[in-house]
C-alpha cells in the first residue's frame, strides 16, 4: 500500500480519531532516553501527535500521559504497522560512468556489505 509519508496518519481509537506524523530520528532518540517502555512510548507519541491549529495542548507530554494505556497502545501500534522505506528487490539505476540503464539487486545484504 502506498502511503504519503508527509501526510498525517489518521488513527481511529476507542476514544476518537487522532492524527500522527511518522517519527523521525530525533523522535526515536527522545524515546531512547526513556527508562521504561512506557516513558519511551510517551516521549515518542507526545512528539508525533498532530493537533489542529489552536488545539495544541500546553504540555504535549502531559496530554499524552493523560491518554489511557489502551489508546496509547493503539496509537503506537498504528505507527509500528506503517511499512515505510524501500521495497527490497531489483532497482533500476544508471551507470555512473556511461549512463546506461542497469538493474541492481537491492536487499539487506547488499545494503550492509555494499
N, C-alpha and C positions, 0 to 999 in steps of 0.2 A: 504494500500500500504506500502510495506517495504521500508525503507529509510536508507541509510548508514549515520549515524549521524556524522561520521568523514570526509566524502567526502563533498567538497563544493557544495552548491546548485547552479545550473545554472539557471539564470532568464533572459528570453528574454523580453526586453522592447522596447519601441518605439525608443530608442536611442542606441540599441545594446544589447549584452549579457553581463551580469555581473555575477561574482561568489561571493557567500556569504557563510560564515560558520554560523552555528546556534549560537545565542547569549548564553553566559554563565552568571552566576551570576554577575560577575564583569561588563559585558557589560550592564546588566539591571540596576545595581547600578549607573553606569555612566549616563544612560538615566534618572534615577530618579532625578538626580541633576539638570536637565533642568527646567527652569522656565515656558516654554511653551511646547506644544506638538511638535512643530517644532524643538525646541532645543533638546528635549529628543530623537526624532527620528534621528536627525542628529548625536547626540552623539553615539547612538547605531549603526547606519549604518556605520559611519566612523570607528568603531572598527571591524565590521564583514565583510567588503568588503575584498575580496581576490584578490591580484594582482600577476601577473606572475613575475618571478624573473627579476629584473632590471626595472620594470614598476611602482614600488612603488612611489607615489607622495611625494613631500617634506612635505606636510601637508595633512594628511588624512581628517581632518575636513574641510579644505578649499576645497578640491576636492569634498567632499560630499555636501557642501553648494553650489558649482557651478553647481551641477546637478539640472535640473529644477524640480519643485514641482511634476509634473506628474510622472517622473522617480523615484523620491524618494518614492512616494506613491506606485508605482508598486513594488519596491524592498521591502518596509516594509510589504505590503500586502502578498507578497510571503513568508516572514518569518512567518507571522501570520497563513498562511494556513497549515504550516507543523504541523502535529499532532504527535509530539514526546512524548514518555512516555509510560507507561504501558497501556495495554488493560484492561479494567475493566471486571471482570467475575470470573471464578473459576481458581485457580492456583494450580498446583501440587507441593507439597513440601515434606520434610521428617520430621518426628517427631524427635525432638532434643534428646529425651530420648531413644527411642527404634530403631530409624532409619527406621521405617515403612513408606511407601509412604502414603500420605493423602492429599486430596483436601481441600483447604480453600477458603472461599469467599473473593474476592478481590474487594472492591468497596470503594467509597469515605467515606462512613460512617465508615467502619472498619478501614480505614486509620486515620480518625480523632479521633475515640473513642478507638482505639487499640483493 
